[in-house]
Amino acid sequence: MGNPKLSELLDRGNVTQIDGGLGLSRRAGDRRSNQITHTFLILSDLCLVWMSAALTYKASALYLRFWHFATPGDLFPGQTAGFLFLFSILVVLLAHTCGLYTSPRSRRWRDEIRLLGISVLSAAVLTGFCLYLWNIETTSKELYGLTIAASWVALAAWRKLLRSQAIEGLTEMRNVLIVGCGPNGAFLRRHLEQNPELGYVFKGYVDRRQTGRSPDPKRNREEADILGTADKLVSVARAHFIDEVFISVPNDRHLVEEVARHARTAQLQVRVVPDLCDGLTVGLPVEYVGGFPTMTLHDCPIPTIQLILKRFVDLLASTILLILLAPFLLAIMAVIKLDSKGPLFYASLRIGKKGRTFVCHKFRTMVANADDLKESLRHLNQRDTILFKIRDDPRITRVGRWLRKFSIDELPQLWNVFKGEMSLVGPRPPVPGEYNQYALEHLRRLVVAPGVTGLWQVRARRNPSFASYIQLDREYVDNWSLWLDCKILWETIPVVLAGTGE
């Protein structure tokens, strides 16, 4: 028999439709990362409901005390604690029923807010009915109402924050390669592009042919997006920061095995379409990408919890530091303005995680036309190959030399950390000129978010070797952990205080 088309697979009626017809399936075969996401979101929702109640009751107590009214008793008296326990459990159960504990990227924002509102209000009605049924006296229905409203706002704000921060393994988009650009591959491409809420970005095709005719867009317009052949999968994946490979070709056991072997080398996840791989996926669970059935042939686990903790440490630390250092930062701005003409900040286009560009902020430490003078000073460069650094750079201002010595010029990058473009710890973000000269193996350092500090800054800051610079960054990427981040932050303190900056 011939191989079934992807559209025919979808027509077999095996897709569970929930979440208002968005086609999200809650199958037992979900990956471990999805289970971690599920647990994390449940626990965070439970905590937020109780925190919202605590803040509501505390604010009410302060309000009553200000107006010299009687103050509430305990923060959570018996009836209140019982109400919160029942209410929070019902919120989680109803949110689970609405499918709100799948990845947040799999829904549109307005759908998430609507389903969240339904969950909270339904939980409130059921809780009120139970209190009435059990004849439990409530001393302040107004406080209960405020708690319900505060919970809704807190849960919505939390989920909006998760979306805005694009945390890897939770809400970040994943770059995809499709093996085969025939009708099946084209159908899959359209499915991903027409459903961006699924969280996948189509980057291009891998041609199943290793020899023979060259791609011809006139024959098949999809061939214009072929990035390479199957035997070049590793190099193509690195060049385009690929996270997953979808195999959507006719039955070709050898090709599937070859792609899986290359994927292990490149640490990529591989999905194949059921019934198209000649028994290779027998016994594997079916997962659904929207309404699209796939089987995972090679899984590459994501340390979701560690990445979430890393992002929220970045967010919390940058927020606190920006607030505490605000007077100091204003003083630095005044000194820069008095010292030389030009803007207060130096905004530089940098390359961040997976090749994305962003504007990196620093205090200006050079004359206003420093970039225009760079080429005329290139012969004084003291770093090898790609890097550019002059020990006594004539473009640096008097105040700028002092700011660089103690790395104070880097402090505005806390704003980049707050926005999620950078992390406190990670490889330094290259400028486009450096990035364009990178060899394929150098791109490994860009699979994580760039950092304000990193291994290179604390171990080889004055080392002119580009090879050492790359080696330390790759060492960080390959061995990353929260503990390593903590060690680097701790080692950064004496390096900064020693005034080793240039």
N, C-alpha and C positions, 0 to 999 in steps of 0.2 A: 504493500500500500504506500501511497505517497505520504509525505510529511504534512501534518496539518498546519494551516496558516495560523498566525497569532490571533487574527480576528476570530477564527473559528474556535480557538481555545477559550476566548472570552465569551463566546456565545453558548458555551456548554452549561452555563448556569451555576458554576461553582463558586462565584464570588459573592461574599456576604456584603450587603449594602447597608451601612449604618451612617450616622453623622449626617443626616439630611441628604443622603444620596451621594456622598463624596467617595464611597467605595473603599472604606477603610476596614480591613479585616483583623479580627482579634484571634489569630490562630495560635495553637500551642507551640508552633514551630518558630515563633519570633526569636530573634537573636538575643544573646545575653545582654547586649547593650540596650535593647528595648526593655528588657526586664529591669535593668538598673534605672532607666529613665522612669519607668512605671512606679517603682518603689520610691524614688527620689521625689517625684511630683506628689505622691500621696502624702508622704511625711511632711513635705513643705506646706501643703494645704492644711493639714491638721495643725501644724504649728502656727500658721498665719491666722487661723480662726481664733485660737486661744490668745495670741498676741493682740489681735484686734479687740477682743473682749477686754483684755487687761488694760489697754490704752483707753478704751471707752469708759471703763469704770473709774480709772484714775483721773481722767479729764473731768468726769462728772463730780468726783469727790472734790477736786480743786475748785470747780465752779460753785458748788454748794458752800464750800468753806469761804470763798471770796464774798459771797452774798450773805454770810452768817446764817445759813440754813443748817439744819441737821445734816450731818454727813453720813454716807452709807457706812455700813458696818465693815465686815471683812471684804477683801477684794473679791473673793469667790465664796459667798455663803452657800449653804447646802443646796438650796433650790437652783441657784445660779450655776454651780458646778455641774449639777445633774443636767440642766438645760444645755450647757455648753458641750458636755460629753455626748449627749444624744444628737444635738445639732451638728457637731463636727463630724460624727460618724455618718450621719445621713447625707451631709454635703459630699463626703468622699464617695459613698456608695452610689449616689445619684450621678455624680460627675463621672464615675467609672462606667455607669450605664450609658451615659452620653458619649463615651469614647474620648474623654478629655485627658486620659493618661497615656495616650500614644504620643509620639513626638510632636511638640507644638508646631513644628514646621509643616505638619501634614494637614493643617486647616487654615482657612482664611481667618483673619483677625475678627471680622464681624461675626463669623460663625462661632468662634470660640467665646466671644463675649455673650452672645445669645444663649449658648448652651450652659455657660457658667451661671448666667442669671437664672435660667430655668432650674438649675441644680440648687442654688442657694435659696431661692424663693420657695421651691417645693419642699426643701428640707425645713424651712421655717414654718410652713403650713403644717407639715406632718408633726413637727415638734410641738407646736401650739395645740394641735389636736390631742396629742398624747398627754400633755400637761392638763388639759381640760378633762380628758377621760379618766386620768388618775387622780383628779381633784387636788392638784398641787397648787397651793396659793402662790402668787407672784406679787412681790411688793412693788415692782417698777416695770410695767410693760413698756414704758418709754425707753428704758435702758436696753431691754431686749431688742426693741426695734432698731435702736442705734447700733447695737452689736451686729445685727444682721446686715445693715447697710454698710458698716465699716468692714465687715468680712468680705462682702462683694467687691468693694473698692480695692481692698488689699489683695485679694486673689487676682483681680483683673490687672492691677499694677504690676504684680509679680510676674505674670505671664507676659505682659508687654515688655518687661525688662529682659526676660529670657529671650524673647524674639530679637530685641534690639542688640543684644550682646553677641549673637551668632556663636554660641559655644559649640566647639567640636564634639560630636557624638550626641548632641541634643538638638540644636537648632541650626547649625551651620550647613550651608549648601554643600553637596558632594559632587565633584567633577566625575563625569562618566564617559567611558569609551564604549562603543558598540562594535563587536566583531561581526563583519558582514554588512554590506550596504544594499542588499537586495530588498525585495518587498517587505520581508519580515523586519529587517533592520530599519527601513524607512518608517514602518508602522510604529515601531518602538520609539524612534526618535520623535515622531509627532506626538505620541502619547506623553512623553516626558516634557516636551516643550509646551504643550497645551495645558499641562497641569503643574505649574511651577510650585504650587503649594506642597508637592511631594518632596521637594528639597533636592532635586537633581538638576545638574547643569550639563547638557550635552556638549562635549568638546570636539568630537569627531569620530570617524570610523577607523577600524583596523581592517585592512584588506586580508581576506583569507588566503589569497594567492601569494606565494613566495617568489614565484618566477612567472614569466609569461608577459602578457600585454600590460601596458601601463594604464593607469586610470584615465577614463575618457568621459568627462562631464557631458559631452554631446550625446553619448549613448545612454548615460544614466546620470542625471544631474546630482545625485547623491555622491557620486564619485569625486566631486569637487572638494568634499570634506574628508577624504581619506588622508590620514596622517602618516601612515606607514603600513608595513606588512606585519603578519603575526610574529615572525621571528624577531622583529624590532620592537616588540611590545614594551620591554623594560625601558628602552631609551625614549620611546614616545610617551610613556606614562610619566617619566621623570620630567621631561620637557614641558608637559602640560599639567603637572600636579594632579594626576588622576587618582581618585579614591576607589572607584569600582569599575569593573569590566562586565558588560552584559554580552552574552553569547546568543545571537539570534540567527544562526545559520542553519541550513538543512543538516541532516544527520551526518556528522563527521567526527567519529570517535577520536581519530588521531589529532585533529585540530583542537578539540576540547581538552585533551590531555596536555597538548603543547601549551595552550593558553594558561591552563592551571599551573603548569610548571614555571612558566615565566612570572605568573602572578605571585607565586610564593617568593620568588627572588625580589620582586618589587614591593612586597607587602601590600598587595591589593586584594580586595574582595572580588570574587567571581560569582556571577549569577548566570544560570542557564535556564532556558525555557523547557518545561517538562515535555517528555515524549520526543525530544529532538536530540537525545544524546546516547541512544543505544544502550540503555541499562546503566550508564555511569552514575545516575542519581537515584537508583532504586532504593527506597527506604528513607530518602531524605525528606524532611518536612517541606510543604509548599508555603511560601511566603508571598504576600501580595504587595506590589508597588502600585498603589491606587487600585485599579481593577485588573492589574497585569500579573498573571501567575508566574512565579520564578522559583528556582531551587538554588540554594547557596552551595556551590561546589567547594569553594575555599573561603573561609571566614578569617578576617583580620580584626580581632577584638580591639575596641577602643576603650581606654581607661576613663570612662565617662565621669565617674565620681571625682577622680583626681583633677580632671580638666575643669569640672564645675567649681571645685574648691579653688583651683588656681585663678580662675577668672574672677571669682568673688573676693578673693584676697586682694587681687589687683584693684578691683572696683572700690572696696572698702578703704584700702590703704591710700589710693590716689585721692579719694574724696577727703579723708581726714588730713592728709598732708597738704592738699591745696588750701584747705580752710585754715589750718594752723600756721602755714607759712605765708599766708596772704600779706601780712604787714611787711615781712622780709622781702617778698617778691616785689611789692610796691616800691620799697626802698632801692632795690637793685635797678628797677626801671628808671627811677629818678637819677641814679648815678650814671647809668648808660646815656641818658638824655643829656646830662651836663657834660659828659666826657667827649662826645663826638656827634657829628651830624648823621642822621639816618634813622631808620625805623628801630623800634625797641626790640622787635623779635626778628629772627631769621627763619623764614619759612622755606623749607627745602622739600622737593618732591622725592620720595623714597619708595623703595620696593618692599612690600610687606609679605605677609603669609600667602603662599601659593601664587606669588607674582602680582598680587594686587597693589596698586599704587595708593599712596596717601601723602598728606602734607605733614611733615615732621616739624615741630616747633622747638626753637632754642632761643636763648637770649643772644642778641647780636654781639659778637666779640670781635668782628672785623670791620674795616671801613666799608662804606655803603656799596662800593663797586668792586668788592672782593672777587666775585665770580668772573668779572671781566678781566681781572689781572691774573687769573689762575694759569692760563696757557703760557704767559710770559715768564712764569716762575717754575714751570714744569721741570726745567733742567736742574732745579735744586731739590727735587723730590728725594726723600730719604727712605721711602718704602719701596719694596720691589714690585714689579709688574703692575697689577691693577690699582693697588692702594696709592693714595697721595697724601703725604704729610711732610711738613718742613718744621724742623725744631724751632728755629727763630723766624717764623713767618712774618715778613714785614707788613703784612696786611692787618695783623692783630693790633687792636687798640690797647691803651694802657690799662683800662678797666677790664677789657676782654682778656688780657693775659692773666689777671688775677682770677677772673671767673673760670677760665679754663683750668688753672692750676688746681682748684678744688672742685672741679666739675659742677659748679653752680650753674653754668650755662645750660646744663641738661635738665634743670628742674621743670621748665615748661613742658617737657615731654610727659609729665604726669597727666596733662590734659589728653595727650594721645592714649595713655594707659586707661584713663577714665572712659574714653570713647570706644575702647576695644581694639584700636589700631595697633597698639603695642602692649607688652606685658612688662612687669617690673624686671623679669629675668628672661633672657633669650639672646639670640644672635643679634648683632647690630644690623639695622636696616641699610642696605646699600643704596647709593644713588643710581639713577638709571644708567649713567655712563659706565659704572662698575658692572652692573647687572648684565649689560649688553656684551661684556667681554667674558662672562662666566662660561666655563666649560660645563658639559652635562653633569659631571660629578659634583660640581660646586652647588648645584641647585638643591641638593639635599638639605642645606642649611635653611632653606626658605619654606620647609614644610610645617614650621611652627611660627608663632607670632614673634616678631622681633622684640628685643628688650632694651630697657634703659641700661642695665648692666648684664654681664654674662661671664662665661669662663675666660674669654680672651681678655676682658678688662681687668680681671683680678689676678691672672696668671702670666700674661705676656703683653701688658699694655704698651710697653716700649719696644717690643720685638718687631722689627721691620718686615719679617717674613710673611708673605701672603699665604704660603703653604701652612705655616703654623696657625695663622688666623683661621683658615678653613678647617684644619684638623681639630682645633678646639671646639669650633661650632658644631662640627659633625659629631664629636664626642658628646656634646651636650644633647643633641637631638637623639642620638642612639641610646643614651643612658638616662633620659629625663625621668625625674621623679620629683615629688613635692619636697622630699628631703634634700635633693640636690639644689633646688631653688633656695631653700633655707640656708644651706651652706654658702652659696654664692652671695646671697644678701649679707650674711654675716661677714664674709671675707671682704666685701665691698667697703665696709665702714673704715677699717684701717687704711685701705688703699686711698680712699678719698681724703681722709684726714692727713695723710702723709704728703698730700699735694703733688701727686705724680702726673697730673694731667698736663697736656701740652697745648 
